[in-house]
C-alpha cells in the first residue's frame, strides 16, 4: 500500500508540475499575437523597433538572442533585426530603445546592424519575433550573417518564445 501511495504522490506531483510550469513568453504592448503591426514600427511610419517584453526564461539562462524574420519574403526568410548576447537580467526592450549594454547587433538582410521594420511588396506578410534563451554567450562577430549566428546557437538553446505580427501593403 505504501508503494502505491508513493507512486500516486509522485505521479500527481509530476502532473501538477507539468501543468503549472510557466512557459517562456514574448509579448508586445503595441500588438498582440497574429495581429497587425502598427505603422510606427514599419517603413510607412517611424521605423521604430516595437516594445517587447519576455518572461519565464529558464533558470540557467546566460543570455538572450532576438531575431525578427519575414518568412513570406520571396526568396528566403528575410531578417529585419538580430540582437544577441542580451544579458540574462534584461527582460524588455522599449520602443526604439538603444542596444542594451553588453548586447551585440547581428547583421540584418540589408547587410547592416539595427532594426528595419516591415516593408513588404504588395500583400500580407508575417513577421516572426523569436527570442532564444541561451546557456552561453555567442562569439562576437560584427560581420556574422544571420545564418552563422543561428548556427552558433546550436546546442545552446534552453527555450524559445515567438510573437507573430502581420503587415500588408496595398500598392
DSSP file (Angstrom, degrees, kcal/mol; ACC not computed):
  #  RESIDUE AA STRUCTURE BP1 BP2  ACC     N-H-->O    O-->H-N    N-H-->O    O-->H-N    TCO  KAPPA ALPHA  PHI   PSI    X-CA   Y-CA   Z-CA
    1    1 A X     >        0   0    0      0, 0.0     4,-2.4     0, 0.0     5,-0.2   0.000 360.0 360.0 360.0 -38.8    0.0    0.0    0.0
    2    2 A X  H  >  +     0   0    0      1,-0.2     4,-2.6     2,-0.2     5,-0.2   0.881 360.0  52.4 -64.1 -37.2    2.9    2.4    0.8
    3    3 A X  H  > S+     0   0    0      2,-0.2     4,-2.5     1,-0.2    -1,-0.2   0.903 110.2  47.7 -65.6 -40.4    4.4    1.8   -2.6
    4    4 A X  H  > S+     0   0    0      2,-0.2     4,-2.8     1,-0.2    -2,-0.2   0.915 112.5  49.4 -65.9 -42.9    1.1    2.6   -4.3
    5    5 A X  H  X S+     0   0    0     -4,-2.4     4,-2.5     2,-0.2    -2,-0.2   0.917 112.6  47.2 -62.8 -43.6    0.7    5.8   -2.2
    6    6 A X  H  X S+     0   0    0     -4,-2.6     4,-2.6     2,-0.2     5,-0.2   0.923 112.3  50.1 -63.3 -44.1    4.2    6.9   -3.0
    7    7 A X  H  X S+     0   0    0     -4,-2.5     4,-2.6     1,-0.2    -2,-0.2   0.927 112.2  47.2 -59.3 -46.4    3.7    6.2   -6.7
    8    8 A X  H  X S+     0   0    0     -4,-2.8     4,-2.7     2,-0.2     5,-0.2   0.895 110.9  52.2 -63.8 -40.2    0.5    8.2   -6.7
    9    9 A X  H  X S+     0   0    0     -4,-2.5     4,-2.5     2,-0.2    -2,-0.2   0.940 112.2  45.1 -60.6 -47.7    2.1   11.0   -4.9
   10   10 A X  H  X S+     0   0    0     -4,-2.6     4,-2.6     2,-0.2     5,-0.2   0.910 113.3  50.7 -62.9 -43.0    5.0   11.2   -7.4
   11   11 A X  H  X S+     0   0    0     -4,-2.6     4,-2.3    -5,-0.2    -2,-0.2   0.926 112.3  45.8 -61.2 -46.4    2.6   10.9  -10.3
   12   12 A X  H  X S+     0   0    0     -4,-2.7     4,-2.7     2,-0.2     5,-0.2   0.907 112.7  51.7 -64.1 -42.1    0.4   13.8   -9.0
   13   13 A X  H  X S+     0   0    0     -4,-2.5     4,-2.6    -5,-0.2    -2,-0.2   0.941 112.7  44.0 -60.1 -49.3    3.5   15.9   -8.3
   14   14 A X  H  X S+     0   0    0     -4,-2.6     4,-2.3     2,-0.2    -1,-0.2   0.893 113.7  51.2 -64.4 -40.1    4.9   15.5  -11.8
   15   15 A X  H  X S+     0   0    0     -4,-2.3     4,-2.1    -5,-0.2    -2,-0.2   0.938 113.2  44.5 -62.5 -47.7    1.5   16.1  -13.4
   16   16 A X  H  X S+     0   0    0     -4,-2.7     4,-2.8     1,-0.2     5,-0.2   0.888 111.7  53.3 -65.7 -39.2    0.9   19.3  -11.4
   17   17 A X  H  X S+     0   0    0     -4,-2.6     4,-1.3    -5,-0.2    -1,-0.2   0.926 110.3  47.5 -60.9 -44.4    4.4   20.5  -12.1
   18   18 A X  H  < S+     0   0    0     -4,-2.3    -1,-0.2     1,-0.2    -2,-0.2   0.905 115.6  44.8 -64.1 -42.3    4.0   20.0  -15.8
   19   19 A X  H  < S+     0   0    0     -4,-2.1    -2,-0.2     1,-0.2    -1,-0.2   0.906 120.2  38.2 -69.6 -42.6    0.6   21.8  -15.8
   20   20 A X  H  < S+     0   0    0     -4,-2.8    -1,-0.2    -5,-0.2    -2,-0.2   0.485  84.2 117.0 -94.7  -2.6    1.6   24.7  -13.7
   21   21 A X  S  < S-     0   0    0     -4,-1.3     2,-0.3    -5,-0.2    -4,-0.0  -0.438  70.6-116.8 -62.8 137.4    5.1   25.3  -15.0
   22   22 A X        -     0   0    0     -2,-0.1     2,-0.2    35,-0.1    -1,-0.1  -0.588  23.3-132.1 -82.3 136.5    5.3   28.7  -16.6
   23   23 A X        -     0   0    0     -2,-0.3     2,-0.4     1,-0.1    32,-0.1  -0.570  25.8-104.2 -84.4 149.4    6.0   28.9  -20.3
   24   24 A X        -     0   0    0     -2,-0.2     2,-0.4   136,-0.2    32,-0.2  -0.619  49.5-167.1 -70.0 127.5    8.6   31.2  -21.8
   25   25 A X  E     -A   55   0A   0     30,-2.1    30,-1.8    -2,-0.4     2,-0.4  -0.953  22.0-164.5-130.2 139.9    6.6   34.1  -23.3
   26   26 A X  E     +A   54   0A   0    136,-0.4     2,-0.3    -2,-0.4    28,-0.2  -0.994  24.2 165.5-121.0 128.2    7.4   37.0  -25.7
   27   27 A X  E     -A   53   0A   0     26,-3.0    26,-2.7    -2,-0.4     2,-0.4  -0.901  24.6-150.0-138.1 164.7    4.8   39.9  -25.9
   28   28 A X        -     0   0    0      3,-0.5    24,-0.2    -2,-0.3     3,-0.1  -0.997  14.4-149.2-134.5 141.2    4.5   43.4  -27.1
   29   29 A X  S    S+     0   0    0     -2,-0.4     3,-0.1    22,-0.3    23,-0.1   0.581  99.6  60.8 -79.5  -9.5    2.3   46.2  -25.8
   30   30 A X  S    S+     0   0    0     21,-0.5     2,-0.3     1,-0.3     8,-0.2   0.766 118.3   2.5 -88.9 -28.6    2.0   47.5  -29.4
   31   31 A X        -     0   0    0     -3,-0.1    -3,-0.5     6,-0.1    -1,-0.3  -0.990  67.7-126.8-157.4 153.5    0.4   44.5  -31.0
   32   32 A X    >   -     0   0    0     -2,-0.3     3,-1.6     1,-0.2    -3,-0.0  -0.477  52.0 -62.0 -97.4 169.8   -1.0   41.1  -30.0
   33   33 A X  T 3  S+     0   0    0      1,-0.3   132,-0.2    -2,-0.2    -1,-0.2  -0.267 121.3   1.1 -52.7 129.0   -0.2   37.6  -31.4
   34   34 A X  T 3  S+     0   0    0    130,-2.9    -1,-0.3     1,-0.2     2,-0.2   0.792 106.9 119.8  59.4  33.6   -1.2   37.4  -35.1
   35   35 A X  E <  S-c  165   0B   0     -3,-1.6   131,-2.5   129,-0.7    -1,-0.2  -0.748  72.2 -73.8-120.3 173.1   -2.4   40.9  -35.3
   36   36 A X  E     -c  166   0B   0     -2,-0.2     2,-0.5   129,-0.2   131,-0.2  -0.412  40.4-128.5 -70.3 133.0   -1.4   44.0  -37.4
   37   37 A X        -     0   0    0    129,-3.0    -6,-0.1    -2,-0.2    -1,-0.1  -0.706  35.3-110.5 -77.7 125.7    1.9   45.7  -36.5
   38   38 A X    >   -     0   0    0     -2,-0.5     3,-2.1    -8,-0.2     7,-0.1  -0.229  24.5-113.4 -59.5 147.7    1.2   49.5  -36.1
   39   39 A X  G >  S+     0   0    0      1,-0.3     3,-2.5     2,-0.2     6,-0.8   0.791 109.7  70.9 -52.8 -34.8    2.6   51.7  -38.8
   40   40 A X  G 3  S+     0   0    0      1,-0.3     8,-2.2     5,-0.2    -1,-0.3   0.710  98.9  50.8 -60.8 -17.0    5.1   53.5  -36.5
   41   41 A X  G <  S+     0   0    0     -3,-2.1    77,-0.6     6,-0.2    -1,-0.3   0.169 107.7  66.4-103.0  16.5    7.1   50.2  -36.4
   42   42 A X  B X >S-i  118   0C   0     -3,-2.5     5,-1.3    75,-0.2     3,-1.2  -0.703  99.0 -94.4-127.7 177.1    7.2   49.9  -40.2
   43   43 A X  T 3 5S+     0   0    0     75,-2.4    76,-0.1     1,-0.2    -3,-0.1   0.697 121.5  62.8 -67.5 -18.5    8.7   51.7  -43.1
   44   44 A X  T 3 5S+     0   0    0     74,-0.4    -1,-0.2    -5,-0.2    -4,-0.1   0.645 115.9  25.2 -79.7 -15.0    5.4   53.6  -43.5
   45   45 A X  T < 5S-     0   0    0     -3,-1.2    -5,-0.2    -6,-0.8    -4,-0.1   0.065 124.6 -46.3-118.1-132.9    5.9   55.2  -40.1
   46   46 A X  T   5 -     0   0    0     -6,-0.1    -5,-0.1    -2,-0.1    -6,-0.1   0.505  64.9-130.3 -88.1  -5.2    8.9   56.0  -37.9
   47   47 A X      < +     0   0    0     -5,-1.3    -6,-0.2    -8,-0.5     2,-0.2   0.857  49.2 162.1  58.0  37.7   10.5   52.5  -38.4
   48   48 A X        -     0   0    0     -8,-2.2     2,-0.3    -6,-0.2    -1,-0.2  -0.569  46.7-108.7 -82.7 149.3   11.0   52.1  -34.7
   49   49 A X        -     0   0    0     -2,-0.2    47,-2.1    45,-0.1    48,-0.2  -0.604  44.3-114.0 -70.4 140.6   11.6   48.7  -33.1
   50   50 A X        -     0   0    0     -2,-0.3     2,-0.3    45,-0.2    47,-0.1  -0.334  31.3 -93.8 -76.0 159.2    8.5   47.7  -31.2
   51   51 A X        -     0   0    0     44,-0.1   -21,-0.5    45,-0.1     2,-0.4  -0.547  48.8-172.6 -70.1 135.7    8.3   47.4  -27.4
   52   52 A X  E     - B   0  93A   0     41,-2.8    41,-2.8    -2,-0.3     2,-0.4  -0.983  12.7-175.8-133.8 143.4    9.0   43.8  -26.4
   53   53 A X  E     -AB  27  92A   0    -26,-2.7   -26,-3.0    -2,-0.4     2,-0.3  -0.997   3.8-172.9-135.6 140.2    8.8   42.0  -23.0
   54   54 A X  E     +A   26   0A   0     37,-2.6     2,-0.3    -2,-0.4   -28,-0.2  -0.964   6.0 176.7-133.0 154.1    9.6   38.4  -22.2
   55   55 A X  E     +A   25   0A   0    -30,-1.8   -30,-2.1    -2,-0.3    -2,-0.0  -0.956  50.6  42.4-149.8 165.6    9.2   36.4  -19.0
   56   56 A X        +     0   0    0     -2,-0.3    -1,-0.1   -32,-0.2     3,-0.1   0.835  64.8 173.4  64.9  37.8    9.7   32.9  -17.5
   57   57 A X        -     0   0    0      1,-0.1    -1,-0.2    -3,-0.1   -35,-0.1  -0.426  44.1 -86.8 -68.3 150.6   13.1   32.3  -19.0
   58   58 A X    >   -     0   0    0      1,-0.1     3,-1.7    -2,-0.1    -1,-0.1  -0.236  37.1-115.7 -57.8 149.2   14.8   29.1  -17.8
   59   59 A X  T 3  S+     0   0    0      1,-0.3    -1,-0.1    -3,-0.1    -2,-0.1   0.802 111.7  54.8 -58.0 -34.2   16.8   29.5  -14.7
   60   60 A X  T 3  S+     0   0    0     73,-0.0    -1,-0.3    98,-0.0     2,-0.2   0.249  75.2 138.4 -89.6  14.3   20.1   28.7  -16.3
   61   61 A X    <   +     0   0    0     -3,-1.7    74,-0.2     1,-0.2     3,-0.1  -0.406  24.9 175.7 -63.1 129.2   19.8   31.4  -19.0
   62   62 A X        -     0   0    0     72,-3.4    26,-0.9     1,-0.4     2,-0.3   0.682  65.4 -11.9-103.3 -29.0   23.1   33.2  -19.6
   63   63 A X  E     -ED  87 134B   0     71,-1.4    71,-3.1    24,-0.2    -1,-0.4  -0.973  60.8-126.9-161.9 168.9   22.0   35.4  -22.5
   64   64 A X  E     -ED  86 133B   0     22,-2.1    22,-2.4    -2,-0.3     2,-0.4  -0.906   9.0-159.2-122.3 153.1   19.2   36.0  -25.0
   65   65 A X  E     - D   0 132B   0     67,-1.8    67,-3.1    -2,-0.3     2,-0.4  -0.990   9.4-160.6-126.1 141.0   19.2   36.4  -28.8
   66   66 A X  E     -ED  83 131B   0     17,-2.7    17,-2.8    -2,-0.4     2,-0.4  -0.987   9.7-179.5-125.7 128.0   16.3   38.1  -30.6
   67   67 A X  E     -ED  82 130B   0     63,-2.6    63,-3.0    -2,-0.4     2,-0.5  -0.986  11.5-164.8-128.5 135.9   15.6   37.6  -34.3
   68   68 A X  E     +ED  81 129B   0     13,-2.5    12,-3.2    -2,-0.4    13,-1.2  -0.983  21.6 170.9-120.0 120.7   12.9   39.1  -36.4
   69   69 A X  E     -ED  79 128B   0     59,-2.0    59,-3.1    -2,-0.5     2,-0.7  -0.948  34.4-139.6-132.6 150.7   12.3   37.5  -39.7
   70   70 A X  E >   -E   78   0B   0      8,-2.4     8,-2.0    -2,-0.3     3,-1.2  -0.911  16.5-175.1-104.0 101.2    9.8   37.6  -42.6
   71   71 A X  T 3  S+     0   0    0     -2,-0.7    -1,-0.1    55,-0.4    56,-0.1   0.602  79.8  64.1 -74.6  -8.2    9.2   34.0  -43.7
   72   72 A X  T 3  S+     0   0    0     54,-0.6    -1,-0.2     6,-0.1     5,-0.1   0.357  71.1 125.2 -96.4   5.3    7.0   35.2  -46.5
   73   73 A X  S <  S-     0   0    0     -3,-1.2    47,-0.0     3,-0.1    -4,-0.0  -0.315  73.5-111.6 -61.1 149.5    9.8   37.1  -48.3
   74   74 A X  S    S+     0   0    0      1,-0.2    -1,-0.1     3,-0.0     3,-0.1   0.840 104.6  22.0 -57.0 -41.1   10.1   35.9  -52.0
   75   75 A X  S    S-     0   0    0      1,-0.4     2,-0.3     0, 0.0    -1,-0.2   0.872 127.4 -30.0-100.3 -41.5   13.5   34.1  -51.8
   76   76 A X  S    S-     0   0    0     -6,-0.1    -1,-0.4     0, 0.0    -3,-0.1  -0.954  88.1 -50.4-164.5 171.9   14.2   33.2  -48.2
   77   77 A X        -     0   0    0     -2,-0.3     2,-0.5    -3,-0.1    -6,-0.2  -0.378  57.9-141.3 -56.7 126.7   13.4   34.3  -44.6
   78   78 A X  E     -E   70   0B   0     -8,-2.0    -8,-2.4    -2,-0.1     2,-0.6  -0.833   8.3-139.0 -98.2 124.0   14.3   38.0  -44.5
   79   79 A X  E     +E   69   0B   0     -2,-0.5    30,-3.0   -10,-0.2    31,-0.3  -0.733  25.2 173.2 -89.9 121.0   16.0   39.1  -41.3
   80   80 A X  E    S+     0   0B   0    -12,-3.2    36,-1.6    -2,-0.6     2,-0.3   0.666  70.1   6.2 -95.3 -22.8   14.8   42.5  -40.1
   81   81 A X  E     -E   68   0B   0    -13,-1.2   -13,-2.5    34,-0.2     2,-0.4  -0.957  54.9-176.3-163.3 139.1   16.6   42.5  -36.7
   82   82 A X  E     +E   67   0B   0     24,-0.4    24,-3.2    -2,-0.3     2,-0.4  -0.914   9.2 171.1-144.3 115.5   19.1   40.4  -34.9
   83   83 A X  E     +EF  66 105B   0    -17,-2.8   -17,-2.7    -2,-0.4     2,-0.3  -0.955   9.0 174.7-118.6 141.4   20.3   41.1  -31.4
   84   84 A X  E     + F   0 104B   0     20,-2.7    20,-3.3    -2,-0.4   -19,-0.2  -0.951  54.0  38.3-144.5 167.7   22.5   38.7  -29.4
   85   85 A X  E     +     0   0B   0    -21,-0.3     2,-0.4    -2,-0.3   -20,-0.2   0.812  67.8 169.8  58.1  33.0   24.3   38.5  -26.1
   86   86 A X  E     -E   64   0B   0    -22,-2.4   -22,-2.1    -3,-0.1    -1,-0.2  -0.634  44.3-104.8 -68.2 125.3   21.4   40.3  -24.5
   87   87 A X  E >   -E   63   0B   0     -2,-0.4     3,-1.9    14,-0.4   -24,-0.2  -0.180  21.2-120.6 -57.1 146.8   22.2   40.0  -20.7
   88   88 A X  T 3  S+     0   0    0    -26,-0.9    -1,-0.1     1,-0.3   -25,-0.1   0.700 110.5  61.4 -63.2 -20.7   20.1   37.5  -18.8
   89   89 A X  T 3  S+     0   0    0    -27,-0.2     2,-0.5     2,-0.0    -1,-0.3   0.541  84.2  92.4 -85.3  -5.2   18.8   40.2  -16.5
   90   90 A X    <   +     0   0    0     -3,-1.9     3,-0.1     1,-0.1    -4,-0.0  -0.774  41.8 163.7 -88.1 127.5   17.2   42.2  -19.4
   91   91 A X        +     0   0    0     -2,-0.5   -37,-2.6     1,-0.2     2,-0.3   0.238  57.8  36.7-128.8  11.6   13.6   41.2  -19.9
   92   92 A X  E     -B   53   0A   0    -39,-0.2     2,-0.4     2,-0.0   -39,-0.2  -0.990  51.8-155.9-159.6 155.1   12.3   44.1  -22.0
   93   93 A X  E     -B   52   0A   0    -41,-2.8   -41,-2.8    -2,-0.3     3,-0.1  -0.996  24.5-137.6-129.5 125.9   13.1   46.4  -24.8
   94   94 A X    >   -     0   0    0     -2,-0.4     3,-2.1   -43,-0.2   -45,-0.1  -0.368  43.5 -73.8 -76.7 162.7   11.3   49.7  -25.1
   95   95 A X  T 3  S-     0   0    0      1,-0.3   -45,-0.2    -2,-0.1    -1,-0.2  -0.359 118.0  -3.8 -57.8 127.7   10.1   51.0  -28.5
   96   96 A X  T 3  S+     0   0    0    -47,-2.1    -1,-0.3     1,-0.2   -46,-0.1   0.662  95.9 164.1  65.0  17.1   13.1   52.4  -30.4
   97   97 A X    <   -     0   0    0     -3,-2.1    -1,-0.2   -48,-0.2     3,-0.1  -0.284  39.0-109.1 -70.4 151.9   15.4   51.7  -27.5
   98   98 A X        -     0   0    0      1,-0.2     2,-0.1     3,-0.0    -4,-0.1  -0.235  51.6 -72.8 -70.3 169.0   19.2   51.6  -27.9
   99   99 A X        -     0   0    0      1,-0.1    -1,-0.2     4,-0.1     3,-0.1  -0.421  56.5-110.8 -62.0 129.3   21.1   48.3  -27.7
  100  100 A X    >   -     0   0    0     -2,-0.1     3,-2.2     1,-0.1    -1,-0.1  -0.320  44.7 -87.6 -61.2 147.2   21.3   47.1  -24.1
  101  101 A X  T 3  S+     0   0    0      1,-0.3   -14,-0.4    -3,-0.1    -1,-0.1  -0.334 116.5  19.3 -57.4 130.7   24.8   47.3  -22.6
  102  102 A X  T 3  S+     0   0    0      1,-0.4    -1,-0.3    -3,-0.1     2,-0.1   0.108 100.1 114.5  95.2 -20.7   26.6   44.1  -23.4
  103  103 A X    <   -     0   0    0     -3,-2.2    -1,-0.4   -16,-0.0     2,-0.3  -0.393  51.9-148.4 -81.4 161.4   24.4   43.1  -26.3
  104  104 A X  E     -F   84   0B   0    -20,-3.3   -20,-2.7    -3,-0.1     2,-0.4  -0.936  10.2-125.1-128.4 149.9   25.5   42.9  -29.9
  105  105 A X  E     -F   83   0B   0     -2,-0.3     2,-0.3   -22,-0.2   -22,-0.2  -0.789  19.1-156.4 -89.2 137.7   23.8   43.5  -33.2
  106  106 A X        -     0   0    0    -24,-3.2   -24,-0.4    -2,-0.4     8,-0.4  -0.681  37.8 -85.4 -96.9 165.8   23.9   40.8  -35.9
  107  107 A X        -     0   0    0     37,-1.2     6,-0.2    -2,-0.3     2,-0.1  -0.460  38.0-143.9 -71.7 141.6   23.5   41.8  -39.5
  108  108 A X    >   -     0   0    0      4,-3.3     3,-2.0    -2,-0.1   -28,-0.2  -0.389  39.6 -89.3 -89.4-179.4   20.1   42.2  -40.9
  109  109 A X  T 3  S+     0   0    0    -30,-3.0   -29,-0.1     1,-0.3    -2,-0.1   0.590 126.3  65.0 -72.6  -7.9   19.3   41.1  -44.5
  110  110 A X  T 3  S-     0   0    0    -31,-0.3    -1,-0.3     2,-0.2     3,-0.1   0.508 119.7-109.8 -85.6  -5.8   20.2   44.6  -45.7
  111  111 A X  S <  S+     0   0    0     -3,-2.0     2,-0.2     1,-0.3    -2,-0.1   0.520  84.9  89.7  93.1   6.7   23.7   43.9  -44.6
  112  112 A X  S    S-     0   0    0      2,-0.1    -4,-3.3     1,-0.1    -1,-0.3  -0.708  75.9 -94.0-127.3 179.4   23.8   46.3  -41.6
  113  113 A X  S    S+     0   0    0     -6,-0.2    -6,-0.1    -2,-0.2    -1,-0.1  -0.409  73.4  40.2 -86.8 168.2   23.1   46.4  -37.9
  114  114 A X  S    S-     0   0    0     -8,-0.4     2,-0.3   -32,-0.3   -32,-0.2  -0.134  88.6 -43.8  92.6 177.6   19.9   47.5  -36.3
  115  115 A X        -     0   0    0    -34,-0.1     2,-0.4   -68,-0.1   -34,-0.2  -0.660  39.2-177.5 -88.7 135.8   16.1   47.2  -36.8
  116  116 A X        -     0   0    0    -36,-1.6     3,-0.1    -2,-0.3   -68,-0.1  -0.979  25.8-136.4-129.5 119.6   14.4   47.7  -40.2
  117  117 A X        -     0   0    0     -2,-0.4   -75,-0.2     1,-0.2   -68,-0.1  -0.079  36.1 -64.7 -74.7 171.5   10.6   47.4  -39.9
  118  118 A X  B     +i   42   0C   0    -77,-0.6   -75,-2.4     1,-0.1   -74,-0.4  -0.246  55.4 156.4 -55.2 138.9    8.2   45.6  -42.2
  119  119 A X        +     0   0    0    -77,-0.2    -1,-0.1   -76,-0.1   -77,-0.0  -0.272  19.5 176.3-160.6  58.6    8.0   47.0  -45.7
  120  120 A X        -     0   0    0      3,-0.1     3,-0.2     1,-0.1     5,-0.1  -0.225  34.0-111.0 -72.7 158.5    6.7   44.1  -47.9
  121  121 A X  S    S-     0   0    0      1,-0.2    48,-0.5     3,-0.1    -1,-0.1  -0.141  76.8 -39.6 -65.8-177.2    5.9   44.3  -51.5
  122  122 A X  B    S+g  169   0B   0     46,-0.1    -1,-0.2    49,-0.1    48,-0.2  -0.168 111.6  42.5 -53.1 134.6    2.2   44.1  -52.2
  123  123 A X  E    S- H   0 169B   0     46,-2.1    46,-1.1    -3,-0.2     2,-0.3  -0.407  91.9 -57.6 117.0 168.9    0.4   41.6  -50.0
  124  124 A X  E     - H   0 168B   0     44,-0.2     2,-0.3    -2,-0.1    44,-0.2  -0.631  47.9-174.4 -86.6 140.7    0.3   40.4  -46.4
  125  125 A X  E     - H   0 167B   0     42,-2.7    42,-2.0    -2,-0.3     2,-0.4  -0.955  20.1-130.0-131.7 152.4    3.4   39.1  -44.6
  126  126 A X  E     - H   0 166B   0     -2,-0.3   -54,-0.6    40,-0.2     2,-0.5  -0.813  14.2-156.3 -98.2 143.1    4.1   37.5  -41.3
  127  127 A X  E     - H   0 165B   0     38,-3.1    38,-2.6    -2,-0.4     2,-0.7  -0.965   8.4-155.2-122.7 112.9    6.9   38.9  -39.1
  128  128 A X  E     -DH  69 164B   0    -59,-3.1   -59,-2.0    -2,-0.5     2,-0.7  -0.799   5.3-165.9 -97.1 113.0    8.2   36.4  -36.6
  129  129 A X  E     -DH  68 163B   0     34,-3.2    34,-2.4    -2,-0.7     2,-0.5  -0.877  18.0-179.1 -93.2 117.0    9.8   37.9  -33.4
  130  130 A X  E     -DH  67 162B   0    -63,-3.0   -63,-2.6    -2,-0.7     2,-0.4  -0.975  14.0-163.8-128.7 125.5   11.6   35.0  -31.8
  131  131 A X  E     -DH  66 161B   0     30,-2.6    30,-1.8    -2,-0.5     2,-0.5  -0.895   6.6-156.9-108.9 137.8   13.6   35.1  -28.6
  132  132 A X  E     -DH  65 160B   0    -67,-3.1   -67,-1.8    -2,-0.4     2,-0.6  -0.945   8.4-148.1-113.5 128.2   16.1   32.4  -27.6
  133  133 A X  E     -DH  64 159B   0     26,-2.9    25,-3.4    -2,-0.5    26,-1.1  -0.878  28.3-164.4 -91.3 122.1   17.2   31.8  -24.0
  134  134 A X  E     -DH  63 157B   0    -71,-3.1   -72,-3.4    -2,-0.6   -71,-1.4  -0.791  30.5-142.7-114.3 151.2   20.8   30.6  -24.3
  135  135 A X  S    S+     0   0    0     21,-2.1     2,-0.3    -2,-0.3    22,-0.1   0.248  87.7  23.2 -91.5  12.7   23.1   28.8  -21.9
  136  136 A X  S    S-     0   0    0     20,-0.3     2,-0.4   -73,-0.2   -74,-0.2  -0.868  84.8 -95.3-153.8-175.2   26.1   30.8  -23.1
  137  137 A X        -     0   0    0     -2,-0.3     2,-0.2   -75,-0.1     3,-0.1  -0.935  41.5-121.6-110.6 141.1   27.2   34.0  -24.8
  138  138 A X        -     0   0    0     -2,-0.4     2,-0.1     1,-0.1    15,-0.1  -0.514  34.3 -94.2 -81.1 150.2   27.8   33.9  -28.6
  139  139 A X        -     0   0    0     -2,-0.2     2,-0.5     1,-0.1    -1,-0.1  -0.406  44.9-114.2 -60.9 136.4   31.2   34.8  -30.0
  140  140 A X        +     0   0    0     -2,-0.1     2,-0.3    -3,-0.1    -1,-0.1  -0.624  49.3 155.6 -78.3 123.3   31.2   38.5  -31.0
  141  141 A X    >   -     0   0    0     -2,-0.5     3,-2.0     1,-0.1     8,-0.0  -0.770  26.9-166.8-149.8  99.6   31.5   38.9  -34.8
  142  142 A X  T 3  S+     0   0    0      1,-0.3    -1,-0.1    -2,-0.3    -2,-0.0   0.690  93.1  52.4 -62.5 -17.1   30.2   42.1  -36.4
  143  143 A X  T 3  S+     0   0    0    -37,-0.1    -1,-0.3     2,-0.0   -37,-0.1   0.434  81.4 123.9 -96.1  -0.5   30.5   40.5  -39.8
  144  144 A X    <   -     0   0    0     -3,-2.0   -37,-1.2     1,-0.1     2,-0.1  -0.345  57.4-132.0 -66.4 138.3   28.5   37.4  -38.9
  145  145 A X     >  -     0   0    0    -39,-0.1     4,-2.2     1,-0.1     5,-0.2  -0.442  25.2-107.6 -80.7 160.8   25.4   36.6  -41.1
  146  146 A X  H  > S+     0   0    0      1,-0.2     4,-2.6     2,-0.2     5,-0.2   0.906 120.8  52.6 -54.6 -41.8   22.1   35.7  -39.5
  147  147 A X  H  > S+     0   0    0      1,-0.2     4,-2.5     2,-0.2    -1,-0.2   0.911 108.5  48.6 -63.2 -42.3   22.6   32.1  -40.6
  148  148 A X  H  > S+     0   0    0      2,-0.2     4,-1.9     1,-0.2    -1,-0.2   0.886 112.7  48.5 -67.8 -36.3   26.0   31.8  -39.0
  149  149 A X  H  X S+     0   0    0     -4,-2.2     4,-0.7     2,-0.2    -2,-0.2   0.923 111.7  49.2 -67.5 -42.6   24.7   33.3  -35.7
  150  150 A X  H >< S+     0   0    0     -4,-2.6     3,-0.9     1,-0.2     4,-0.3   0.912 111.2  50.6 -61.6 -41.1   21.7   31.0  -35.7
  151  151 A X  H >< S+     0   0    0     -4,-2.5     3,-1.5     1,-0.2    -1,-0.2   0.866 103.3  59.1 -63.5 -35.8   24.1   28.0  -36.4
  152  152 A X  H 3< S+     0   0    0     -4,-1.9    -1,-0.2     1,-0.3    -2,-0.2   0.666  98.1  61.3 -69.7 -13.8   26.3   29.1  -33.5
  153  153 A X  T X< S+     0   0    0     -3,-0.9     3,-2.7    -4,-0.7     4,-0.5   0.599  74.3 124.8 -84.7 -11.6   23.4   28.7  -31.1
  154  154 A X  T <  S+     0   0    0     -3,-1.5    -3,-0.0    -4,-0.3    -4,-0.0  -0.241  81.4  10.9 -53.7 128.3   23.0   25.0  -31.9
  155  155 A X  T 3  S+     0   0    0      2,-0.1    -1,-0.3     1,-0.0    -2,-0.1   0.409 117.1  77.5  83.6  -1.3   23.1   23.0  -28.7
  156  156 A X    <   +     0   0    0     -3,-2.7   -21,-2.1   -22,-0.0     2,-0.6   0.360  59.5 111.7-119.6   2.9   22.8   26.1  -26.5
  157  157 A X  E     + H   0 134B   0     -4,-0.5   -23,-0.2   -23,-0.2     3,-0.1  -0.706  33.5 175.1 -85.8 118.0   19.1   26.9  -26.8
  158  158 A X  E     -     0   0B   0    -25,-3.4     2,-0.3    -2,-0.6    -1,-0.2   0.817  68.4 -19.2 -86.9 -35.9   17.3   26.4  -23.5
  159  159 A X  E     - H   0 133B   0    -26,-1.1   -26,-2.9  -101,-0.1    -1,-0.4  -0.976  56.7-149.7-164.8 159.1   13.9   27.7  -24.7
  160  160 A X  E     - H   0 132B   0     -2,-0.3     2,-0.3   -28,-0.2   -28,-0.2  -0.955   5.6-168.1-133.6 156.1   12.3   29.9  -27.3
  161  161 A X  E     - H   0 131B   0    -30,-1.8   -30,-2.6    -2,-0.3     2,-0.4  -0.991  10.4-156.9-141.5 145.2    9.3   32.1  -27.5
  162  162 A X  E     - H   0 130B   0     -2,-0.3     2,-0.4   -32,-0.2  -136,-0.4  -0.927  14.0-172.0-127.8 148.3    7.6   33.7  -30.5
  163  163 A X  E     - H   0 129B   0    -34,-2.4   -34,-3.2    -2,-0.4     2,-0.5  -0.987  16.0-156.4-133.0 125.2    5.4   36.6  -31.3
  164  164 A X  E     - H   0 128B   0     -2,-0.4  -130,-2.9   -36,-0.2  -129,-0.7  -0.910  11.2-176.5-108.9 125.3    4.0   36.9  -34.8
  165  165 A X  E     -cH  35 127B   0    -38,-2.6   -38,-3.1    -2,-0.5     2,-0.3  -0.829  13.7-141.1-113.5 157.6    2.9   40.2  -36.2
  166  166 A X  E     +cH  36 126B   0   -131,-2.5  -129,-3.0    -2,-0.3     2,-0.3  -0.882  18.7 175.0-118.6 148.2    1.2   40.9  -39.6
  167  167 A X  E     - H   0 125B   0    -42,-2.0   -42,-2.7    -2,-0.3     2,-0.4  -0.982   4.2-174.4-152.0 145.7    1.7   43.7  -42.0
  168  168 A X  E     - H   0 124B   0     -2,-0.3     2,-0.3   -44,-0.2   -44,-0.2  -1.000   9.6-159.4-142.4 139.0    0.4   44.4  -45.5
  169  169 A X  E     -gH 122 123B   0    -46,-1.1   -46,-2.1   -48,-0.5    -2,-0.0  -0.852   4.7-159.5-112.4 157.1    0.9   47.0  -48.2
  170  170 A X              0   0    0     -2,-0.3    -1,-0.1   -48,-0.2   -48,-0.1   0.508 360.0 360.0-116.8  -7.6   -1.6   47.7  -50.9
  171  171 A X              0   0    0    -48,-0.1   -49,-0.1   -50,-0.0   -50,-0.1   0.383 360.0 360.0-149.1 360.0    0.4   49.4  -53.7
